[in-house]
């Protein structure tokens, strides 16, 4: 069966067509600037040259029409007809407390996803638009929703309840939800496969490090704690997000700068993190180059980032009593030997001992720890699309 994976943003759409038999990618692409002048598709079919399609796309339905026509195009497509698509898997950012696993999409599920819009106002609406467009274009093909938050629904109450008046949880469901769940689930399962062990017997800390970053404690294959919270703003220092700060800073800045909440919220989400500290860039590659050249604030930004990751790893090690594997993934986690070294060199006390030669790896699976019986340190490139395809296949087969 071929699975089409759809990931809709407000003005973009990523897609992959995956052959479930051997998990190979038949075609993939990116639609940019939906509803904006200059919209286009970058389409790649395995074994063929990239095609760029520039055409007006006023909405997600038109974008998906062009995606589907590209996939079955006689010249640069991957399959002959839509009949070869067995199911569609949709990434949905927020499922609230309603979904602890992926589900076949029906009217009840759609209503529940819409109810979660207030929890993810930037993400759930375009996810919904993508689902609605696909249902119109492919009404007889099963659709599956795979939620970023679902993997973290196993977190125990003592880890997800905030120390606020309990009525806010009861009335508004204010709690830790966690994000990047599909990525954390994939890399923890893949790490267990690489180690040749049953994930139920392992304590794993997964570090999804990129412009958005989170750390998760995975015990026996289940998420028991994670660094992102009610929103993706909590936790680690990130590209432009502040991560954990004293909440009293917010009204203090508002008063001193004479700004309203929308402005300070914009600062916390878009002008903070390593960008705010360095004053230069939110791109970790830029900061590494500039820090090596001697820029102190760039170095400080990277040091603060590493320090925050270290704190979470150590906290989760204490919570699980031990770590069997420490996994790095995401754009930074997979590609930055400098960041990985900056984190691990301060965790020797936890028997996390890196091999500096093995650490010189970028974007591929590798074990980078010294073989002396300590924690296994791993690089595992994430593959959220494959995880979505697997979940979709399982549900489509069991309808």
N, C-alpha and C positions, 0 to 999 in steps of 0.2 A: 504493500500500500504506500502511496505517496502522500505525505503530509505537508500542507502549506501552513507555514508559521507566519503570523502577522503581528507586528508591533507598531501601533499607531501613536504618533505624537500629534500635537496640535496642528502643525504644518508639515509634518514629515511622516513617512511610513517605511519601515524596514520589513523585508520579507525574505523567506527562504523556502525552497521546495526541497524536501528531504525524502529520500527513498528509505522507508522504514526497514526494508530487508537487510541492508548493509550500512545504514546510517550515513550514506553519502549525500552530499549536497549536489542536487541536480542544477539548481539555479538560485540566485540570490540577487538582491538589489536594494536600492535606496531611492525613495521618492522625496524630493525636496521642494519646499516653497509651495505647498498646497494652499490654494486660495490667495496666492501672492504672485505678482508678476515675475516671470522667469522660472516657472515651475518646470521640473525635468525629472527623468528617471535615469539612474545609472544601473543598467541591467547586465548581469554576468551569468552566462550559462557555461557550465563546466566543459572545457575543451574548445570553447569558442571565444572569439574576441569580444571585449566589452562593447555594448551598444549604449549610446546616450540618446534618449528620446526627449526632445523639447516640445512640449505641447501645453496648452492652457488646461489647468486642472483646478476648477473652482471649488471642488469639494472632494471628500474622501471616496465617494462613490465613483466619480470620474477617475480618480487616481487608481482605484482598484480595477476598474474596467481596463485601463491601460496596462496594469501589471499582469492581469490574466491574459490579455492578448499577447503580451510579450512572452509569457511562459509557453504559450502554444503556437507562437509564430513559426512558420515553416522554415524561415531562414536562420533565426537566432534563438528559437525557443528550445525548451527541454523535453516537452511531451507533445503528443499529437492533438489531444483534445482534453477538455475539462473533465471528461469521464474518468481520466486517470488520476484525478485528485480524490482521495478517499475520505479526507477529513481536514478541517481547518482548526489550528490551535491559535488562540488569541492571548497575548500577554495582557493581563489586567493588573494595574498597580495595586489597587486596594480592594480587599474583600471584607474588611472589618473583622468582626467576630463571627460572621455568618459562614465563612468558608475556611475549613482547615485542610482542604484538598481541592484538586481540580475537579471541575464538573462539566457535564454536558449542558450547553446553554439552552434554556427554554424561557418562557415569559416570566416565570417566577425568579429565575436567576437574573434576568435583565433588570427586573424591578429592584432586586437586592443590590446590584451593581450601581444602579442609579441612586439608591439610598446612601451609598458610600461616597457620593460626589462631594459632600461637605468635608469629608476626611481627606480627599485628594482632588481638590478643585481644578488643579492644572493637568492632572493625568487621566482620571477616570472618564471625563467627557470625550476626549479623542479616542480612548479605548472603546467606548460605546459607539461612537460614529463608525469605527472600523468594523465592529460586529454587525451593526445595522446594514452597512453597505454590503458586506459579504452575504448576509441573509437574503438581501434583495437579488444579488447576482447569482448566488448558489443556493437556492431555497431548499434543495433536497440533499445537501451535503451536511453531515453532522458538524457542529461547531462546539469547541471546547474552550472554556475559560481557565487559564492558568494564572494564579494570583501570586504576586510578589510577597504578599503578607502570609500566605497559607502555611509555609514551612515553619513560621514562628508561632503558630497557634498552639504548639506543644509547650511553650514557655510557661512555667508554673506561676501562679498568682503572685507569689512573693517577689517575683522578678518583673512582673508587668504592671502592677498597681503602683501609681505615683503617690507620694505622701501628701496628698491634697484632701480636702473634705471628700469623704467617700461618695457623697451624693453626686459629685461631678462625674464619677465613673458610672453610677447608676443612671443618671439623666442623659449624659452626653457621650458615654463610652470613651472617656479620656483615659488612656492607658498606653503602655508600650505595645506597638504593633510590629516594628521591625520591617526592614525592606531588603532588597537584593536576595530574597529568599530562594528564588530559582537558581541563582548562582551558587549560593552557599550549599544548597542541596546537591547540585551537580558535582561540585568539586569535592565535597566530603565523601560522596559515594565513589567518585573516581579515585580518590586517595586510598580508600579501602581496597578497591580493585587492584591498584598498583602494588599495595602491600600484601595482597593475597590473603586478606583477613576479612572476617565477617564484621561489617560496620557496627553490629550490635555489641561487639566486644571492644570497641575503641572509644577513646576520648580524643576529639579532634577540635582544634581551634582553626577556623578558616578566616583569612584576612582578605576581603575584597577591597583592594586599594586602587583608587583612581581619582578622577575629579570628584566623584562621590565615593565615600569609603565607609565600610562597616566591618566589624569583627563579630564573629558568632561562636558560641560554645556549642559543640555538637556532641552529645553524649548518647552512645548507643544508637546513632543515626537520627536523633531528634534534637532540634534546637531547644536549648534550655535557657539561653540568654543571648542578647544581641545588643550592639551599641546604639543603633538608631532607635528612635522611640515613637512617640505619637506622630511625628513627622520625620522626614529624612534630615532634619536640621540638627538633631541631637547626636552626640557621640564624638567621633573623631574630628580633628581639624581636617578640613577638606580643601578643594580647590578654591572655592569662593564662600563656603559655609563655615560658620564659626565653630560648630560643634558645641560641646559643653561649656557654658559660661554661668556665672552667678546671675540669676534672673533679675536681681536688683540693678544690674548694669543698664537694663533696658529703660526704665523710667528715668534713671540718672542721665543717660545720653539724650533722651527726649527733652528733658528740662534744660540741660546745658546747651544743646544745639538748636533748641526751639523747633523741633520737628515732630511730626505726628507718628502714629504707630506704623502706618503703611511705609513711611520713609525708613524708620528704624528696622522694620522687617526686611526691607530691600537691602539695607546694609548688612544684616546678619546672613542673608541668603546669597547675595550677589557681590558683596564688596569686602568680605571678611576672609577667613581661612588663610591659606598661604599667600593669596593675592594681597589681602589686607596687611599681613605681617611684612611681606617683602616690599610691597609698593611697586612691584615689577610685573609679575605674571602669576596666573593660576596654573600654568603648565609646568609640571614637575621636571620635564626635560630642560626647559629654559632655566629653571632655578638651579638644577644641578650644574649646568655649564657656568652659570654666573657665580655660583658659590665656589666652584673650583678656581675661578678667575680672581677670587678674593672678596666678593661682595658679602659683607657681614650679615646684612638683613636677609639675603637669600639663604645663607647658611642657617641663620636663626629659624627661619620658616621651616626648613627641612628638619632641623633638630626638634622643634616643637611637635611637628607631625609625628616623627618617630617616637618621641617620648609618650605621646598620647596612645599610640598603638601598643607600646610596651606596657602601659598601665592596664589596658584592657586584657591583653594576653595573660599578664600576671594574675589579674583578678579572676579570670576564667580558669586558670590553672588551679588556683586556690579553691574555687567553687567545685571543680570536678576531682580535686585531690591529686590529679596527675594529668599529663598530656602524652598521648602516644604519637600524635602527628600535628605539626604546625604547617598550614597550607597557605601559600601566597597565590593570589589570583587578581584579576582586574588589570587594567592598562599599566598601572604603576607596579603592582605586585608581580606581574608576569615579566616585566621588562627592565626594572631598575635594580641592578645588583647593589647600587649604592644605598638605596632605601632599605633593602632586605638586610644588608650588612649593618646599617645603622640601628636597626631594630634588634637583630639577633646578638650583636656584640654586648648588649646590655641585659641579656637573658641567660647568660652562662650559669647563673646561680640556680636556674631551673633545669639544668642539663640540656639546654638548647645550644648546641655547639656547631657552628657553621664551618664547612670546608670552603675556603675562599676561592680555590680553583674551580670547584664544582659550581660555585655561585655565579660564575661568569657565563650565565645562560640567559637567553631572551626568548620569550614567547613559545616555549615548548616544555613538555613534561620532563621533570628532572627531580632527583633526590639530591639535595645540596648540603646535607649534614655529614659530619665526620662519623665514620663507622665505629663508634666506641660505646654502643649500647644506650645512647641518650635518646632524646626526642628526635623522631624523623622529621626533618625539615624538607618541604616539598614545594615545587612550583607546578601548578596545575592550571593551564589556560582554561578559563571558563567557557562554557558552551550552553548558554541559556536557551538558544534555539533548539538544540538537540534535546535538552531536558523537556522543553515544551512539546516537541514532537513525540517523545516517549510517553508523556502523560496523555497526550491526545490519542495516540495509537491504542493505549490500554483501554481508555474509556470508549473509543469508537468500536473496538472489538467486542466489548462487553455490553453493548446497548441491548 
